[in-house]
Amino acid sequence: MNFGFTDEQEFLRSEVRKLLDEKAPLDDVRRVSEAESGPGYDTDLWKEIAELGWTGLVIPEAHGGAGLGWVDLVVVLEETGRSLFPAPLVATTLAADAIVRTGSETQRARFLPGLADGSVIGTVALAEEEDTPGEAGIQLSAQRSGEGVVLSGEKLFVQNAAAADIFVVAFRREGELALAVVEKAQDGVSAEDWPGIDLTKRLGRLRLENVEVAAEAILEGGDSAAVGMLFDVGATAIAAEAIGAAEAALALTTAYAKERIQFGRAIGTFQGVKHPLAEMYVDVESFKSLTYYAAWCIDEGHADRSLAASRAKAYASEAIPRIGIDTVQLHGGIGYTWEYDAHLFLKRAKWVRPFFGDADHHYERVAALGGL
Ligand SMILES: Cc1cc2nc3c(=O)[nH]c(=O)nc-3n(C[C@H](O)[C@H](O)[C@H](O)COP(=O)(O)OP(=O)(O)OC[C@H]3O[C@@H](n4cnc5c(N)ncnc54)[C@H](O)[C@@H]3O)c2cc1C
């Protein structure tokens, strides 16, 4: 196994970094995400990143994508996380990934090119009222209608729900899990975002009222294993963005510890400050390695995939709130103020903690998968 990134992946990272540094500094991120109207992201910048291939990264070249893998995607997501970049990139990628893996050739040809070129925003709709992570949380039950189904119900915690044009919806058909692509334009479909803790990450609700889903929109391979895969890739994507956000929080805090003078010395020279910074570093390095392994397992179809994804998300869910809290704490009184950036990282940390399963959920899964 190669433990380092390839030259191509390092080049991809530096190109992504260059664009985000230039076009998505934190001042712009605040302006776009705090705006009371609008989709919560910069639509011109979205077009630009789509042209650069970020939206089609894991989509095969035959359908307009770059045909790369999850390890490459992790490189991009680390950088978008570092910038707290507000965009429906994770949402669209997860929808695309589900269609790549479970769609028939006709379904792939129908949905993937628009997701790849950024003209269509996609998302996945899994969680419901009880917010039970994993397959047990999917209770939306379909009624048969000819060869298709009718869906009525609500999906919650849907990333970029208001901006999405298509939703990959998980439901049950005679008790068995299935996936279908539902389009915003269909009769009975409505979606809205709600104000969340992290303004850079939009979450919302999808309402389905007697929505007719034709057989052609039910993903051919969308079974229980496919839904399980979707949870694993989702958890890995969230952990990957968390790496970048945590490293950015650490960098911001380290810089402050070097410049803030107290008792005639930089506070970073006191052990009470030095030690939490070292703990933050060790935490990030740990869940970084776990996340890289999870991404590698996804690409290789390795049997460890679920175990690796759960280990990564469990550690990230536990570590990143600690990192967010220490970021604010080590900035003293200015840490929590709106004007200062430290609190943005605490908010991202609190957003990451439960999304696609919190630490308790994933540690229990690790135990179960390990035979405990
Ligand atoms: C909006 C706002 C309102 C405020 N209102 C009031 C008020 O009404 N009344 C009032 O009295 N004060 C007020 N304050 C000031 C507040 O009390 C200080 O912010 C607080 O005492 C922390 O000091 P600091 O922010 O300078 O942090 P710093 O001194 O810069 O400390 C930063 C971090 O380093 C740590 N640290 C510093 N020195 C050491 C050391 N030697 N060893 C180990 N760790 C160290 C600190 O614990 C902290 O985690 C206010 C501040 C703000 C931002």
The ligand as an SDF file (V2000), in Angstrom:
LIG
                    3D

 53 58  0  0  0  0  0  0  0  0999 V2000
  -17.0110   40.7790   24.4270 C   0  0  0  0  0  0  0  0  0  0  0  0
  -16.1940   40.7930   25.6910 C   0  0  0  0  0  0  0  0  0  0  0  0
  -16.7600   41.2950   26.8380 C   0  0  0  0  0  0  0  0  0  0  0  0
  -16.0270   41.3210   28.0330 C   0  0  0  0  0  0  0  0  0  0  0  0
  -16.6020   41.8330   29.1460 N   0  0  0  0  0  0  0  0  0  0  0  0
  -15.9090   41.8930   30.3110 C   0  0  0  0  0  0  0  0  0  0  0  0
  -16.4510   42.4150   31.5200 C   0  0  0  0  0  0  0  0  0  0  0  0
  -17.6040   42.8570   31.5360 O   0  0  0  0  0  0  0  0  0  0  0  0
  -15.6770   42.4530   32.6300 N   0  0  0  0  0  0  0  0  0  0  0  0
  -14.3870   41.9950   32.6250 C   0  0  0  0  0  0  0  0  0  0  0  0
  -13.7210   42.0440   33.6460 O   0  0  0  0  0  0  0  0  0  0  0  0
  -13.8640   41.4910   31.5070 N   0  0  0  0  0  0  0  0  0  0  0  0
  -14.5540   41.4090   30.3620 C   0  0  0  0  0  0  0  0  0  0  0  0
  -13.9780   40.8940   29.2150 N   0  0  0  0  0  0  0  0  0  0  0  0
  -12.5880   40.4700   29.2400 C   0  0  0  0  0  0  0  0  0  0  0  0
  -12.4590   39.0290   29.6560 C   0  0  0  0  0  0  0  0  0  0  0  0
  -12.4940   38.9850   31.0560 O   0  0  0  0  0  0  0  0  0  0  0  0
  -11.1500   38.4910   29.1300 C   0  0  0  0  0  0  0  0  0  0  0  0
  -11.4010   38.2770   27.7570 O   0  0  0  0  0  0  0  0  0  0  0  0
  -10.7420   37.2040   29.8160 C   0  0  0  0  0  0  0  0  0  0  0  0
  -10.2490   37.5440   31.0900 O   0  0  0  0  0  0  0  0  0  0  0  0
   -9.7020   36.4460   29.0720 C   0  0  0  0  0  0  0  0  0  0  0  0
   -8.6110   37.2550   28.7380 O   0  0  0  0  0  0  0  0  0  0  0  0
   -8.1340   37.3940   27.2230 P   0  0  0  0  0  0  0  0  0  0  0  0
   -9.3380   37.4190   26.3600 O   0  0  0  0  0  0  0  0  0  0  0  0
   -7.1830   38.5030   27.1380 O   0  0  0  0  0  0  0  0  0  0  0  0
   -7.4000   35.9880   26.9490 O   0  0  0  0  0  0  0  0  0  0  0  0
   -5.8390   35.7300   26.9410 P   0  0  0  0  0  0  0  0  0  0  0  0
   -5.2140   36.2650   28.1690 O   0  0  0  0  0  0  0  0  0  0  0  0
   -5.2990   36.1220   25.6190 O   0  0  0  0  0  0  0  0  0  0  0  0
   -5.8290   34.1590   27.0710 O   0  0  0  0  0  0  0  0  0  0  0  0
   -5.9870   33.3170   25.9190 C   0  0  0  0  0  0  0  0  0  0  0  0
   -5.8430   31.8890   26.3860 C   0  0  0  0  0  0  0  0  0  0  0  0
   -4.5820   31.6350   26.9100 O   0  0  0  0  0  0  0  0  0  0  0  0
   -4.6880   31.1360   28.2360 C   0  0  0  0  0  0  0  0  0  0  0  0
   -3.5890   31.6780   29.0320 N   0  0  0  0  0  0  0  0  0  0  0  0
   -3.2420   32.9830   29.1340 C   0  0  0  0  0  0  0  0  0  0  0  0
   -2.1640   33.1120   29.9180 N   0  0  0  0  0  0  0  0  0  0  0  0
   -1.8500   31.8740   30.3490 C   0  0  0  0  0  0  0  0  0  0  0  0
   -0.8440   31.3680   31.2170 C   0  0  0  0  0  0  0  0  0  0  0  0
    0.0540   32.1300   31.8060 N   0  0  0  0  0  0  0  0  0  0  0  0
   -0.8210   30.0210   31.4180 N   0  0  0  0  0  0  0  0  0  0  0  0
   -1.7130   29.2230   30.8350 C   0  0  0  0  0  0  0  0  0  0  0  0
   -2.6850   29.6580   30.0160 N   0  0  0  0  0  0  0  0  0  0  0  0
   -2.7510   30.9680   29.7780 C   0  0  0  0  0  0  0  0  0  0  0  0
   -6.0470   31.5600   28.7220 C   0  0  0  0  0  0  0  0  0  0  0  0
   -6.5700   30.6910   29.7080 O   0  0  0  0  0  0  0  0  0  0  0  0
   -6.8680   31.4630   27.4510 C   0  0  0  0  0  0  0  0  0  0  0  0
   -7.2580   30.1490   27.2110 O   0  0  0  0  0  0  0  0  0  0  0  0
  -14.6990   40.8610   28.0480 C   0  0  0  0  0  0  0  0  0  0  0  0
  -14.1460   40.3350   26.8510 C   0  0  0  0  0  0  0  0  0  0  0  0
  -14.8760   40.3190   25.7070 C   0  0  0  0  0  0  0  0  0  0  0  0
  -14.2500   39.7730   24.4440 C   0  0  0  0  0  0  0  0  0  0  0  0
  1  2  1  0
  2  3  1  0
  2 52  2  0
  3  4  2  0
  4  5  1  0
  4 50  1  0
  5  6  2  0
  6  7  1  0
  6 13  1  0
  7  8  2  0
  7  9  1  0
  9 10  1  0
 10 11  2  0
 10 12  1  0
 12 13  2  0
 13 14  1  0
 14 15  1  0
 14 50  1  0
 15 16  1  0
 16 17  1  0
 16 18  1  0
 18 19  1  0
 18 20  1  0
 20 21  1  0
 20 22  1  0
 22 23  1  0
 23 24  1  0
 24 25  2  0
 24 26  1  0
 24 27  1  0
 27 28  1  0
 28 29  2  0
 28 30  1  0
 28 31  1  0
 31 32  1  0
 32 33  1  0
 33 34  1  0
 33 48  1  0
 34 35  1  0
 35 36  1  0
 35 46  1  0
 36 37  1  0
 36 45  1  0
 37 38  2  0
 38 39  1  0
 39 40  1  0
 39 45  2  0
 40 41  1  0
 40 42  2  0
 42 43  1  0
 43 44  2  0
 44 45  1  0
 46 47  1  0
 46 48  1  0
 48 49  1  0
 50 51  2  0
 51 52  1  0
 52 53  1  0
M  END
$$$$
